[in-house]
Amino acid sequence: MSIVIAQLHRANHAGHFRAFGLRGEAGLLSPFLGVDHYWMNGPTFPPHRHAGMSAVSYLLLDSETGMANRDSIGTDNLIRPGGLHWTTAGQGVVHEEVPAEPGKTVHGLQIFVGLAPARRDIAPFPLTIEPQDVPVIQRPGAKIRVPVGRYGDTHSPLTPPTEVTLLDVSLEAGAELTVPVAAGHTLFAMPIFGTVEVADQRFDSEHLRVPVFPAQDAPRDISFRVPQGSVKVVLFSGPPLPLV
């Protein structure tokens, strides 16, 4: 099984934001451009512009509060723990996100997704899924939330402009989960807490290593195991975009 190790980098901004960032690996992670696993407890970034890609906010279920989200195309909403908001920037959009309640910490993922060359200049638009609308699959020792994409026959109701899957996976001690990966799709795993074993290697966020399985011509199954304790890991997959 082909596996590549990508490196996480620690970030800290203004004392209000800390993160494990996966950046600078766009060719390896495509269609994803990068991911920040972050904790934010105060306004950190001023309104800023994105273009030619999508900026996606997914709040983990243990987030202490939601995220107030505003942008230049009129969006003004609350992203709740367990919910996801997808901003397709396209031609360009300015947005700002701040914790909804002062003094409480937002725990989430900021995900940057590429757009196909023909779609990089489309008009910006938002997509949102509320926590209660995210499909949930129960397996022995495992719970899989599907905010975007699919797992088996279970599909998220969102239709994003780039084909991707995001799985929020919780595993109990001793559990094992097999994830099918379609032909031509890349998959990588972001450990949130605990230690997960895949391809005979162990990964957790503190060791700043992320397993990446580059796209292959044939479909395959990738198994995730829990050697001890409990684990949360978020899986990202999709077909790489053209390099144009």
N, C-alpha and C positions, 0 to 999 in steps of 0.2 A: 504494500500500500504506500503510495507516494505521499510524503508529509514534509512540509517546510515549516520552520519555526520563525515567527515574526516577533519583534520586540515591542513591548509596551514601554511608554515613557511617562514618568511622573510629571504632573503640572500643578502649579499653585498660583492663583491670581487674586491679588488684593485681600487675601485672607478669607474671602467668601466662597472660593471655588477651588476644589482640589480634584484631581482626576488621574486616572490611568488612561493615557491616550495611545491609540494605534493610528499613526500617521506616517506619511511618506512611503507607503507601500501600495499605492493605488494600482500599479500594474499587477501586483500579486493578489490583491483583494477584490479586483473588479468583479461585479459592477459597483462595489463599495469603494469610496474614496478614503474613508477613515471612520473611526469610532472613538468617542470619549465616554468612559465609564466615570461618572462624576458625582460629587456631593456639592450642593450650592445652598448657602444659607443667607444670602443677601444679594442685592443688585450688583452685578459684576461687569457685564459687558454692555456698553451703550448700544443704541440702535445701530444695526450694521446690515450691510447689503450682501446678498448672495445672488449669483446668476449662473446659468448654464448647468445647474445641478439641482438636487433636492436636499433640504435639511429636514431631518426627521427627529422628533423628540418622543422618546418612550420612557415613561416613568415606571420604576419598579414598584412592586406592591408594598414594600416596606417604607416607601417615601413618607416622611412625616407630614407633608403638605403637597398641594398641587402647584402647578406652574401657570402663572398668568402670561398669556401669549397675545401679542399684538403685532400687526404688520401693516404695510402700506397699501394693501389691497382690501383693507376693511375688516380683516379678521380680528376679533377680540373675544377670546374664549379662555376657559380654564381647562388645562390638561390635568386630569385627576390621576392619582396613583393607579397603575395598571392600564392606563389609557395611552393612546398614541396620536400624535398630530404630525402630518406629513405636509411640508411646505414645498411645492414644486416651484422653484425660483424661475426657471426658464429665462425670459427676457430680463428679469431682475426684480427683486423684492427686498424691502428693508423690514427687518423684524427685530423684536426685543422680547426676551423672556425673563421673568423675575419670579422668585418664590411668592406664592399667594399669601402667606402669613409670615410677618416679620419674626425672626428668631427661630423659625423652624427650617429643617433641612430637606431640600429636594434631593432624592436619590434616583438617578436615571441614566439614560444613555442618549447622547447626542450623536446621530448617525448621518453621515454624508454619503449620498448615493448619486452616481453619475447618471447622465441622460445620454441616450443614443445621439449621435451627431445631428440627425435630422430633427431632433426634438429639443435641442439646447436653446432654441430661440422661441419656444412656445410661450403663450401668455401664462403668467403665474396663476396658480390655483391651490387651494388647500384640500386636504382629506383628513378626516378625524374618525377615530373609533373610540367609543366610551368603554370604560373597564368592563361593564356588564355585558357588552356585545362582543368581547373577545372570545372566540371559541376555546374551550378547555377540554383536554383529553386526559382521562385517568388510565394509568397502567399500573401494574403491581410495582409499588415503590416509586412511582413517577407521576408527575403532573406536568403537562405540556400546554402552555398557552400559545395561541397562534394569532398574534395581532396583524401579521402580514404574511401572505403566501399560503402554504398548505403543509399539512403533515398527513400522509396517507390520503384518506378520503375526506378529511376535514379541511375546509377552506375558510380563510378570513373573508369577510364581506367587502374589504377594500380592493379596489383595482388601481394600483399605482401606475405611474407612467414608465417605470422600469420594473422588470420582472425580478422580484426578490422574495425570499422567505426569511422571516424572523421568528425564532422559536425561543420562548422563555421556559426553561426546563428546570424543574425542581426534582431532585433525586434523594431518596433515603439511603441510609447506610446499607451497603451490600447490593444495591439495585444496579441494573444494567439496562440501557436503552439503546436500541438499534435505530439509526436514522438513515433512510434511503436517500441517496443523492443521484439525481438524474444525470444522464450522459451530458457532457458539455457544461456542467455546473461546478463552480468552486464552492467550498464550504470552509468556514473557520469558526472557532469557538472562543468566546470571551468568558473566562471564569469570573463569577461575581463574588462568591464566597465558597469555601471548602476546596477540597482537592478532587479533581476528576482525572481518571485514567483513560487514555485513548492511544491506540497504536503502540502499546507497551511503554508509554511515557506518562508521567504525572505532571499536571498543570494546576497552578493556582495564581491568583492575581498578584500576590506579593513577590513572586519570582519573575514577573514581567515577561512571561513567555506565552505565546498564543499559537496553538496548532492550526496550520492552514493546509487544506487538501486541494491542490490545484485541479482545474477541470481536466477530465479524462474522456476518452471517446466512448467508454462503456459505463452503464450505470453501476453503482456499488452501494454497499451498506457499510456504515461506520458505527462502531459500537463505543458507547461511553459507559464507564464503570465507576463505582464509588468504592474505593478501598476502605474508607472509614468515615464516620461522621455523616453529615448531610451536605448537599451540594446545590448551588444554583449556578447554572451556566446558560449563556445566551448563544444560540447558534445562528449564523448568518450564511445564506447561500443564494446563488443566482448565476446565470450565464454571463461570462465576461463580455464587456462592451467592446466594439471595434476601437482600435487605437487611432482613429482619424481625428 
